[in-house]
Amino acid sequence: MSSATIRWQRKAVQELAVLPRETQRRVLGEVDRLRHDPLKGEQLAAEWQGIRRLRVGPHRIVYAFNGSQLLILMA
Protein backbone atom coordinates (compact mmCIF):
# COMPACT_ATOMS: atom_id res chain seq x y z
CA MET A 1 0.00 0.00 0.00
CA SER A 2 1.37 3.43 -0.86
CA SER A 3 1.33 6.18 1.72
CA ALA A 4 -1.81 8.15 2.31
CA THR A 5 -2.05 11.92 2.11
CA ILE A 6 -2.74 13.57 5.47
CA ARG A 7 -5.11 16.50 6.00
CA TRP A 8 -5.94 18.08 9.35
CA GLN A 9 -9.20 19.72 10.34
CA ARG A 10 -8.64 23.15 11.89
CA LYS A 11 -10.09 21.96 15.22
CA ALA A 12 -7.60 19.07 15.37
CA VAL A 13 -4.69 21.47 14.78
CA GLN A 14 -5.97 23.71 17.58
CA GLU A 15 -6.30 20.74 19.94
CA LEU A 16 -2.78 19.58 19.12
CA ALA A 17 -1.35 23.07 19.72
CA VAL A 18 -2.44 23.15 23.39
CA LEU A 19 -0.86 19.78 24.25
CA PRO A 20 2.58 19.62 25.88
CA ARG A 21 5.48 19.44 23.37
CA GLU A 22 6.35 15.81 24.14
CA THR A 23 2.72 14.76 23.65
CA GLN A 24 2.62 16.70 20.37
CA ARG A 25 5.69 14.75 19.19
CA ARG A 26 4.08 11.43 20.12
CA VAL A 27 0.81 12.31 18.35
CA LEU A 28 2.63 13.53 15.22
CA GLY A 29 4.74 10.37 15.19
CA GLU A 30 1.62 8.19 15.32
CA VAL A 31 -0.06 10.24 12.58
CA ASP A 32 3.04 9.72 10.41
CA ARG A 33 2.86 5.95 11.05
CA LEU A 34 -0.84 6.02 10.09
CA ARG A 35 0.24 7.32 6.68
CA HIS A 36 1.69 3.85 5.99
CA ASP A 37 -0.82 1.78 8.00
CA PRO A 38 -4.10 3.76 8.01
CA LEU A 39 -6.21 0.85 9.23
CA LYS A 40 -4.16 0.56 12.44
CA GLY A 41 -6.76 2.42 14.51
CA GLU A 42 -9.92 0.89 15.92
CA GLN A 43 -13.06 1.20 13.77
CA LEU A 44 -15.88 3.07 15.52
CA ALA A 45 -19.43 1.76 15.34
CA ALA A 46 -23.01 2.98 14.80
CA GLU A 47 -23.29 6.61 13.68
CA TRP A 48 -19.48 6.86 13.72
CA GLN A 49 -19.09 4.29 10.95
CA GLY A 50 -16.15 5.15 8.70
CA ILE A 51 -14.31 6.88 11.56
CA ARG A 52 -11.33 5.31 13.34
CA ARG A 53 -9.47 6.12 16.52
CA LEU A 54 -5.98 5.42 17.78
CA ARG A 55 -4.91 5.83 21.38
CA VAL A 56 -1.72 7.77 22.18
CA GLY A 57 -1.33 7.66 25.94
CA PRO A 58 -4.46 9.29 27.43
CA HIS A 59 -5.24 11.01 24.10
CA ARG A 60 -7.03 9.77 20.98
CA ILE A 61 -6.39 10.51 17.35
CA VAL A 62 -9.77 10.40 15.61
CA TYR A 63 -9.59 10.17 11.84
CA ALA A 64 -11.30 9.13 8.64
CA PHE A 65 -9.61 7.21 5.80
CA ASN A 66 -11.06 7.11 2.29
CA GLY A 67 -8.52 4.83 0.61
CA SER A 68 -5.92 7.47 -0.27
CA GLN A 69 -6.37 10.28 2.24
CA LEU A 70 -6.37 10.52 6.04
CA LEU A 71 -8.45 13.31 7.55
CA ILE A 72 -7.43 13.98 11.16
CA LEU A 73 -10.56 15.07 12.99
CA MET A 74 -9.35 15.26 16.58
CA ALA A 75 -5.98 15.00 18.29
SULNOR-V268727 format. One record per backbone hydrogen bond with DSSP energy under -0.5 kcal/mol. CO is the residue of the C=O (numbers start at 1). NH is the residue of the N-H. E is the energy in kcal/mol with one decimal. If there is no record, write none. Layout:
# SULNOR-V268727
co=(CO:CO)
nh=(NH:NH)
e=(E:E)
This chain:
# SULNOR-V268727
co=(5:7:9:10:11:12:13:14:16:20:21:22:23:24:25:26:27:28:29:30:31:32:33:33:35:37:42:45:46:48:50:51:52:53:54:56:59:60:61:61:62:62:63:64:68:69:70:70:71:71:72:74)
nh=(70:72:13:14:15:16:17:18:19:24:25:26:27:28:29:30:31:32:33:34:35:36:36:37:4:40:53:48:49:51:65:44:63:42:61:59:56:62:54:63:73:74:52:71:5:66:7:72:64:73:9:62)
e=(-3.7:-3.1:-1.8:-2.3:-2.4:-2.3:-2.1:-0.9:-1.3:-2.5:-2.4:-2.1:-2.7:-2.9:-2.3:-2.1:-2.5:-2.2:-1.9:-2.2:-1.1:-0.5:-1.0:-1.4:-2.4:-1.8:-2.1:-2.1:-1.8:-2.1:-0.7:-2.8:-2.6:-2.6:-3.0:-2.0:-3.0:-0.6:-2.1:-0.5:-2.9:-1.7:-3.4:-2.7:-2.5:-1.9:-2.7:-0.6:-2.1:-0.6:-2.6:-2.6)
